[in-house]
């Protein structure tokens, strides 16, 4: 008995094996090759797709796109790592025909073709629609935070800077007092005045830097700012690290991402309209959008409903938790624009709160003072009721939710799984590699494209995809 032995490293094969033999017939890398070959690189806007009459020949952008798609499929994202793989990975060698571009060429391709990478994703969604993979128009919208290139050290916070300035001023005062004391006891401590003066100079320089940073925040009109990457935003869910908010619209039948956007918004309150409109364009008509309570914005709901987009957004409205009469007990008269309380008294429109988009309706003080139900209605001298500026849209959405409460279960099953694949399998739980909004969008477009390729591959298999793309 003996262990299995490998081939002798010095042995020469008389009939060298073909590189194609090292790639399985049903491998996803073969699908990547056919998919990129299916694209019109010039029409999508990729650089160097059209050759010039003079100069050294460039690398074909199709080859570099294949390299990136294969790299993200295997959680290899950096240009230097991709360069290494072109020298040692048989799948990579097969895909590029043994081309070995250097890391600068690889990095420049991703940096110079940001818009084209976004267009590539839209092209795949159109292909999926043509092949009948996307038949419905219901999408689940959700967002997830991703770490930016910059670190927490680059984040300027007005609140923290003010606290640092206060402590800096205290320390300067302490050192000034020490200098005064040493002047009174001159010669008692040799060398100490020089050390105190040096420390004082450092503190004063730090104070000037803090003032400059506060001025920078004031000029930008923000409370926080990422110095090295102004497009990014400090996110609480990322432990205050800089990041971006990736928004996706996932079709509920195929689980394909039909539309995605990258924002620096810390929440999803203003993302329903752009995402629903983008999904509708991708699907060729008004969609049905399902989202969680973070998207419950009356203005957004009204805007999309005017375009024929139906919404199922979880309610995120406050209720009276003081044991008093809820506003639902008051009836609204749209013609007179007023409310009527259970006792028949009228609440007239008084003012509008622009920050919350709430209209305040208020009863007369004498009506409430003589009301037998006042103790259970309000603790104030008179009762007030608020109504949202887009109350009709909010109520229509709430009614649809009551009629079909299972839509929230659909959202959970559809919207959350793609993020797990994108963040853990494709991006490898790491930060983004490109700075700025455009860079983050380009990198995440590659990740979204890889997710969609994997999804269709798992649904249909390699043979079907190659036949559909070549046909």
C-alpha positions, 0 to 999 in steps of 0.5 A: 500500500502507498499513498496516491502520487502526483505527476513528476514535475520534471515529466514532459507531456508528449501531447500537451493538454489543451487549456480548454480541458481545464475548464468544465463545460458547465462552468460559469466562466464560459457563460461570462465569456459568451455574455461579454461577447454578446455585448456591443462594447462601443454602444455601451460606452466602453473606452478603446472599443473603437480602435484608432488608426495609429498608436500601440494597440490597446487591450480589448475592453471586453477582455478586461470586463471578463477579468473583472466579472470573473474576479468579483465572482471569486471575491478577487477585486483588487487590480493587483490580485487580478494581475496575479490571477492572470499568471496562475489561474487556469480559468483566468488564463482560458478566459483571457487567452493567456493575456496578462495586463498589468495592474495599472491597466486593470485599475484604469479600466474600472476607473474610466468606464464607470457609466458603461458598467452601469449600462451593462447591468441594464443590458442584462435586465433587458436580456432577461426580459426578452428571454421571459425570465422577468415576467412580472412587474412587482419589485421589492425595494430595500437598501443596505450600507457598505463601507467606503474606502475612507476610515473613521479617522477621516470623519469630521463631526461638528459635535466632536470638534466643539468638544475637542476645542473646549478641551484644547482651550482648557489645556492651553489655560492650564499650561499658561498658568504653569508658565506664570507660576514658573515665572514667579519661581524662576530658576527653581526648575531647570528645563521645565519652561522650555518643555511647557512652551513646546507643549503649549505650541502644540496645543495652539497648533491643534486649536488652529487646526480644529478651527479650520475644520469647523470652518470647513463644516460651516462652509459645507453646511453639514454636521459631519464630513468625510475629509478624504471622500466628501461623497461618503457619509458617516453611517450609524449602522457602520459604527459611524464609519464612512459608507454608502447606501446601496438601493436595489429593486428585486423582481419577486418572481426571478429574484433578479436585481432589475435596478440599483442606485448608490446614495449617501443618504443615511436612511431610506426615507427619500429613496422610494420614488427614484427606485420605483421609477427606475424599476418601472423603466427597466420593466417597461411599465409602471411597477408594483413596489413593496418596501419596509417602513423606512420608505414610508414618506407621504410625498414619495407615495403621492409622487409614484401613485400619480405615475400609476405605480402601486405601493405596499409600504409598511406603515410608520405613523405614530399613535397616541400612546398617552391613553387619550383619544386617537385621531382616528376618532375624528372625521375629516371633511375634505370639502370644508377642510376641517375635522369633527370630533365625536361630540360634533365640535369642529377643528379648523386648520391653523398652521402647517409644519413644513419640517414634518409636512403636517397640517395642524387642526385645532378646536376652540378652547370654549368647545373643549372646556365645556366638553364632557369627554375632555379628560379622555381627549386631551390634557391641553386647553384645546384638542389638536389633530394633525393631518399629513399634506399627502394623507390621501396617498398614505391612507390608500397605501395603508388600505392596500396593506390591510388588504394584502398583509402578506406583501411584507413576507414577500419583501423579506423573502425577496429583498434581503437575500441579494444583499447577503450574496453581494456583501458576503460572497461577492464583496467578501465583507470588505470595504469598497475599493473606489472613492466617490459616488461614481466609483462606488456605483461602478464597483457595485454595478460589477457586483450586481451584474455578477449576482444576476449572472449567478442567479440566472445560471442557477435557474437555467444552467450554463447550456441554456445561457450559452444557447440564449446568448448565442442565439 
